Amino acid sequence: MNEHESHLRPEKQPKAEHGEPDWRRLEVVRGRWFDRVADGIAEAVATRGEINLGTARAIAHVLGRSYSRDSALAEFARTGEGDYLTLRDEYLNLYNDAQADAITKEWIDWLGTFLVERENLGSGRHFMNEHQPPKLGRLLVRIEILVHNQPFTVHLPASLDGEQIEGIREELTNLRLDEDDALQAFLSLPDVDANTPMLMESFHESFVGRYSSPEDVVHWICEIEDWDTEVREYAAERGLLIDSLTPNYPQLLDKLSGLYDLVEWKGYTYVFYK
């Protein structure tokens, strides 16, 4: 993680109590605010960016009316204060409700994506069509989880609430994540979804090896010794003398980065197929 990145705190979050949403009230308020939100979304689509704060607050106002004035969504609508972690479970409670229609879900997709991007928690819209509205299920959020009191960075879909994330933490605990450095390195990659089915199969298919340094990666993956032999034999056939060959490590590593992911972790370089 670099200085410009953020992540969610690893403390276990208590299960939120939302009560039953008042969908009739939400629909009435949505009708009043529809044009304002639609205009904000249209502007975001036109610029291929995120909605602005005013549109995000308008969506939160509509969603918050299904709860009460004491909800985190209502507070964000009034003041603009609130973060992804505070608001997430409230809007996902609506998002996953059987009564949620396509418009409500689309608005929540925009609001959730706005919050994730504002706090620099996401890995970007890697799996989305930039011409289409965002989808929370395709946006990965960088989060720290605790496994046996050790924090590890993983990436999970923005459509998962706190209870679902806790279930994934338990699964990773059962996989003994705290004892598997290679798996830790793999899950730190921004495009690896820790909630993906067949996670361990994906890990084993991707894992190339662990190396002492980036230079060792070049030597083993590029088979430098074989290149050295071939060059010397070529030179000898033509009566040329070569004292030594020095690999251009930065250039070769740059080429390898197109085929492999290299992760510096706990003093080693872990290599994975892209």
N, C-alpha and C positions, 0 to 999 in steps of 0.2 A: 504494500500500500504506500502511495506517495503522499506528499504533504497536501495535495489538493483533493484527496479522497476522504470520504467519511464512511463510517459504518455504524450499524446499530449497536447499542450497548449489549453486552452478553448476558446481563441479568435476566433471569426468568421473569416474564411478564405475567401478572395475574390474569385469570380469565375475566374478560369484561362482561358486565351485565348490561344488556341493551333494552330488555323488555320487548314487547311485540310492536313492530313498526306500524304506524298509522298510515297505510297506503293511500287511503282516500284523501287525507290532508296533503300528502306529498303530491298527488296528482293535481289537486286544486292549485297549489302554489306553483307547481311546474308550469301550468298553463299561463300563469301571470308572468313568469320569468322566461318563458320559452324563447321569445325572440332575442332577448339580450344574450342568453347563453348560446343560442344558435349562431348569432353574429360573431361571438368570440371564438367559437369553434371553427367557423368558416375562415376567419382571419388566420388561425393557427394552421389550418389545412393549406391555405394559400401560400404561407411562408414556410411550410414544411417544418414548423417548430412546435412549441408547446403553447397551451393557452396562457394568457396573462393572469396576474394575480386577481384582477377584478372578476374575470370569468370564473376562476377557481372559487372565489368567495361566493359568487352567485350560485354555483352548483352546490356548494356546501350549505348555503341557505336553504335551498330546495330539499336537499337530503335531510338536513337537520330538523326540518319541520315534521318529519316522520317520528322523531323522538321528542325532545323537549328543549326548552331554552337552556337547560343545564348540560346539554350534550357538547362534546368536543367539536362536532361539526357546526353547531350553532355559534359557539364561541369563535371559531375560525371565521365564520361568515361575518360576525359583528366586528371583529378586531383585526383579522388577518394573522392572528397569533395561533400557533399550533404547528406541530410537526407530523411527519409521516407516521411515526410510531404511535402518537396520541390519537390520530384520526383513523388509522388503518382499520382497526377491527370494527369500528362503527360503520364505515362505508362498505366493508366486505360483508358485514352481516346483512346489509341490503342487497348487495351484489349476488349473494348466494341464495337469497330467498326465492322461493318458487313463484312469488307474485311479481318479481322484478321483470319489467318488460325490456325490450331492446333499447329504447331511448334511455332509460335509467341506467342500464348497464354501460352504454356508450359514454354517458356523462361521467360515470364512476371511473371508467377507463381513463378518461382525460384528466380527471382530478387526481387519481392515484399516480399517473405518470408525471403530472406537474410536480407533485410533492417529492417523488423520488428524484427527479432531475434537479429540482431546486436545491436539494440537500446533497446532491452528487453521490447518491447511494446506488445508482444503477450501473449496469454494464453496457448501457446503450441499447437501441432498438435493433439488435443484431438479427433478429429473426422476423422482422416485420417489413411489410411493403411501405416505403416512405410516403406513398401517395394515399395510403389508407389510414383511418383512425387507429390509434394505439390500442393494444390489448394487454391487460395486466398479466395474463397467463404467459405472454411471450417476452415480458420484461423481467430480467433477472436483477435481484436486489442483493447487494453485498451486506452480509450480516455476520456478526460473531456469535458463535454458540459455545456453550461450555460443555466439555466432555471430561468428566472426572476433575472438575475445577480448572481445566486448562482451556483457554480461549482459542478457537480456530475460525478462520475466515472461510465462509462458504457462500455460494450464490443460489438464491431460491426465487421462484416466480413471485411477482408482486401480488398475485391473486391468493396467496396463502395467508391465513390469519395466524394469530399467536398460538392458538391451540394446535393447529396443523404443524407449525414450525416446531413446537415442543415434541410432537410425534416424530418428526424427522431427527431431532436431537437424540431421542431415545434409540432410533434405528442406528444412528452413527455411533452411539455408545455401544450398542450390541456388536457393531462391526469393529470395535476397538480402535477407533480412529486415533486415539491418543497414543497408540503403540505403533502406528503405521505411518512413517514419515513420507513414504511415496504417495500414499493416498491423501495425506494432508496437502502435499504439493499439487496433486491433481485437482483437488477440490478448490484450491486457491485460484485456479484459472477462471477468468471472467466469463467464459462462455460454457462452463461446465455447470449444469443444473444438478445440485445435490439431491433433488427430488426425482430425478429421472428413473424410470423403470430399468431394471437390470443394471444398476449402478456399478456393481463390482465387475460385471462382464465388460462394460464399457471401459472401466479403468484398466483391466488386464489387456484389452485389445489395444489401448492407446499407449501403454507404458513401454518405453524403449529401454531405459536403463538409468542407473545412477552413476555419476562421474565425479571425480575429485575436483574438477575445475572446468571452465569453458574450453580451455585449451585441450583437455583430455577428450571433451566432446568432439572437437574437430578431428583429433587424431583417430578416434575410433569410428565415428560415423563416416568421415571422409576417407578412411583407410589410407592415411598419409604415408605409412610405411610402404604400402603397395605402389603409391604414386612415386615415392622416392626411388624405388627399385626400377620402375618403368622408365623414369627420366634418366637415371644413370646408365641403364642399358642402351637407351636411345643415343645418349651422348657418346658412350664408348664405341658404338658402331660407326660413329662419324669422326672418331679421333678427337673428341672433345673431353676436357677435364673439368669436373665440377667439384669444388671443395665441399660445399654444403648447400642444403636447401632450407629456406626459412619460410614456413607457411605465413601467409597474411591472415592472421587470426580474425581481425575485425571483418574483413571482406568475406571470409569463409563462414563466419558465424552469421553474417547478414544473409548469405545465401541459404544457410540451414534454417533460418527463421521462417522462411517461406514454406517449409515442409514440416517443421517441428516446433513445438512449444518448449522453451527452456525456462525452468523455474529454479531460481537460487533459493535453497531451503536448508537451513541448519548446516551450513558449511559445504554442501554438495550442490551439484547441478543435476536436476532431474529432467529427463527428456521424454516428451510424449508426441506421438503422431498428432497432427492437427485433424 
